[in-house]
Amino acid sequence: QVQLVESRGGLVQAGGSLRLSCTASGRFFRINAMGWFRQAPGKPRELVATITSASSANYADSVKGRFTISRDNAKSTVYLQMNSLKPEDTAVYYCNAEIQRLGYAPSNYWGQGTQVTVSS
């Protein structure tokens, strides 16, 4: 089966930086789009950034100019570089990927979630 494993998050002071990674493992044919979501307490999960297989990126307005999503197809890994962090960025961050296995239609997979806490 396919699995997405995220790096550890962390506790960062406001204005600081943190880099998250998410690596797909298992048997699959290809990874299509990948993305990062986050969920703060009492709030719905929201899309942070997406990146296509051709590395075309899109960002939520709240993180535009501060976060950068990238991917390394050879490593089946997506990254989220977070700069100028704000307390409102505090959330559990989830990796997501659309992955296709041979003989199957593409399916979405989720990472386990990692806590990012930004102190004021």
C-alpha positions as CSV (number, residue, x, y, z in Angstrom):
1,Q,0.0,0.0,0.0
2,V,1.0,3.6,-0.4
3,Q,2.0,5.7,2.6
4,L,2.8,9.4,3.1
5,V,5.2,10.1,5.9
6,E,5.7,13.7,7.1
7,S,8.7,15.1,8.9
8,R,8.3,16.5,12.5
9,G,6.9,19.9,12.9
10,G,8.1,22.1,15.8
11,L,7.7,25.1,18.0
12,V,8.9,28.3,16.4
13,Q,8.9,31.9,17.4
14,A,6.9,34.4,15.3
15,G,9.1,35.5,12.4
16,G,10.9,32.2,12.3
17,S,11.1,29.6,9.6
18,L,10.4,25.9,9.4
19,R,10.6,23.3,6.6
20,L,8.3,20.4,6.3
21,S,8.7,17.4,4.1
22,C,6.4,14.5,3.0
23,T,7.6,11.4,1.3
24,A,5.5,8.8,-0.5
25,S,6.5,5.2,-0.1
26,G,5.1,1.9,-1.4
27,R,4.2,0.6,-4.8
28,F,2.8,3.2,-7.2
29,F,3.1,4.2,-10.8
30,R,3.0,8.0,-10.5
31,I,2.3,10.9,-8.2
32,N,0.1,13.6,-9.7
33,A,-0.6,16.7,-7.7
34,M,0.6,17.1,-4.1
35,G,-0.3,19.6,-1.5
36,W,-0.3,20.8,2.1
37,F,-3.4,21.3,4.2
38,R,-3.6,22.5,7.8
39,Q,-6.2,22.4,10.6
40,A,-6.3,24.6,13.6
41,P,-8.4,23.8,16.7
42,G,-12.0,24.4,16.1
43,K,-11.5,25.2,12.4
44,P,-12.0,23.1,9.2
45,R,-9.1,21.8,7.3
46,E,-7.9,24.3,4.8
47,L,-5.7,24.1,1.7
48,V,-2.4,25.8,2.1
49,A,-0.6,25.1,-1.1
50,T,-0.6,22.7,-4.1
51,I,1.9,21.8,-6.7
52,T,1.3,19.9,-9.9
53,S,3.5,17.2,-11.4
54,A,5.1,19.9,-13.5
55,S,5.8,22.0,-10.4
56,S,3.1,24.6,-11.0
57,A,2.3,26.0,-7.5
58,N,-0.7,27.7,-6.0
59,Y,-1.1,29.2,-2.5
60,A,-3.7,30.3,-0.1
61,D,-3.8,34.1,0.2
62,S,-2.9,33.8,3.8
63,V,0.5,32.3,3.1
64,K,1.3,33.8,-0.3
65,G,4.7,35.4,-0.2
66,R,5.8,33.6,2.9
67,F,5.5,29.9,2.1
68,T,7.0,28.0,-0.8
69,I,6.0,24.5,-1.9
70,S,8.3,22.4,-4.0
71,R,8.8,18.8,-4.9
72,D,11.5,16.3,-5.8
73,N,10.0,13.8,-8.1
74,A,13.0,11.5,-7.9
75,K,12.5,11.3,-4.1
76,S,8.7,11.2,-4.3
77,T,8.8,14.1,-1.8
78,V,7.0,17.4,-1.4
79,Y,8.3,20.2,0.8
80,L,6.8,23.3,2.4
81,Q,9.2,26.0,3.3
82,M,7.5,28.3,5.8
83,N,9.1,31.7,6.4
84,S,7.9,34.7,8.5
85,L,5.7,32.5,10.6
86,K,2.8,34.0,12.4
87,P,0.9,32.7,15.4
88,E,-2.1,32.1,13.1
89,D,0.0,29.6,11.2
90,T,-0.3,27.3,14.2
91,A,-2.0,24.1,13.1
92,V,-1.6,20.5,12.3
93,Y,-0.2,20.3,8.8
94,Y,-1.2,17.4,6.6
95,C,0.4,16.3,3.4
96,N,-1.8,15.1,0.6
97,A,-1.0,13.5,-2.8
98,E,-3.0,12.1,-5.7
99,I,-1.2,8.8,-6.5
100,Q,-1.9,6.3,-9.2
101,R,-1.1,2.6,-8.9
102,L,-1.0,0.4,-12.0
103,G,-4.4,-0.9,-12.8
104,Y,-6.2,1.6,-10.5
105,A,-7.7,5.0,-10.8
106,P,-5.8,7.8,-9.0
107,S,-6.5,8.0,-5.3
108,N,-5.8,10.7,-2.6
109,Y,-3.6,9.8,0.3
110,W,-2.9,11.7,3.5
111,G,0.1,12.1,5.7
112,Q,-0.2,11.5,9.4
113,G,-0.2,15.2,10.3
114,T,2.5,17.1,12.1
115,Q,2.1,19.9,14.7
116,V,3.5,23.4,13.9
117,T,3.2,25.8,16.8
118,V,4.2,29.5,16.4
119,S,4.6,31.5,19.6
120,S,4.1,35.2,19.8
